[in-house]
Amino acid sequence: SSNKIITFQNYYKNIPLQYSVFLIGALSALLLTYLQMLLLIDYCRLQAMPARMLVTFIMLFYNYAFHKYFTFGKLR
């Protein structure tokens, strides 16, 4: 994919393993997004749109770091 080659200059050949790590990262991001939204809306009483904007900003860094260091970093 373009993310793999252009962004991270990764040419790792074991695609099934790398895809598995990518899937774990995506599912963990989904769970973290849900938990953050739950925390911000139900416990901090933030409205849905500002909460979503904040969570999106936070998860941008999480997703980039996870894929940089695990999906496309460790698997070179």
FILOSE-763910 format. One record per residue: residue in three letters; x, y, z of N, C-alpha, C in turn. Coordinates in steps of 0.1 Angstrom, whole numbers, plus 5000, padded with zeros to 4 digits. Each point is the difference from the previous one (the first is absolute). Layout:
BEGIN
ALAXYZXYZXYZ
...
//
This chain:
BEGIN
SER500849885000499250125000500950125000
SER499450114997500850134999500550045014
ASN499249975011500450035013501349935004
LYS500049874996501249925003501250054993
ILE499950034987501250034992500350155000
ILE499150084998500350155000500250065013
THR499249975010500150065013501149945008
PHE500149875001500949935009501249934993
GLN500150014987501049944992500349855005
ASN498949935000500149865005499749904989
TYR500949914998499949904989500049865006
TYR499549985012500049875006499149904992
LYS500449884998499449914991498949915007
ASN500049985013499149915006498750085003
ILE499250014989498850085000498949955010
PRO499849875001499049955010500350045014
LEU501349995004500450055014499850155001
GLN500450074991499950155001498550045000
TYR499249934992498650035000499349975013
SER500549895007499549965013500350115010
VAL501250055000500450115009499250134997
PHE499850034987499250114996498649995005
LEU499449884999498749975005499950025015
ILE500949955007500150025015500050155003
GLY500850074993500150155002498750074998
ALA499349964989498750064996498949975011
LEU500049875004499049965010500350075014
SER501250015003500450065013499650154999
ALA500250064989499650154998498550015001
LEU499349914994498550015001499649995015
LEU500649905007499649995014500450125008
LEU501250064998500450125007499150124997
THR499650014987499150114996498749985008
TYR499549885000498749985007500150045015
LEU501149955006500250035015500250155002
GLN500750074992500250145002498750084998
MET499249964990498750064998499149985012
LEU500049885005499249965012500450095012
LEU501350015002500550085011499750154998
LEU500250054989499850154998498550035000
ILE499149924994498650035000499349975012
ASP500249885006499249955011500650055013
TYR501350015002500550045013500550155000
CYS500550054989500450145000498950094995
ARG498949954996498950074995500350104988
LEU500949964992500350074988499049974989
GLN499650104992499149974989500749914990
ALA499249934992500549904990501050054990
MET499750124994500950054989501350045006
PRO500150085010501350035006500849885004
ALA499349915006500649875005500649934988
ARG499349994989500449934988501350074994
MET499950135000501250074995501249985008
LEU499950005013501149985009500649854998
VAL499149915000500449864999500649974986
THR499550074990500649984986501550065001
PHE500250115006501350065001500949915008
ILE499649945011500849915008500349884992
MET499049944994500249874993500950024987
LEU500150124995500950024988501449975004
PHE500450045012501449975005500149855004
TYR499049955006500149855003500249924988
ASN499150024990500149924988501350014993
TYR500550134998501350024994501149935007
ALA500050025013501149945008499949845000
PHE498849955001499949855000500549944987
HIS499650064989500449954987501550034997
LYS500550115005501450034998500949905007
TYR499749985013500949925008499749855000
PHE498849964997499649855000499849954986
THR498950054994499749944987501150014989
PHE500550124999501050034990501450025005
GLY500250005013501350035006500749875004
LYS499449925009500649875004500049904989
LEU499150004991499949914989500650064988
ARG501349994998500750064989500649894992
//
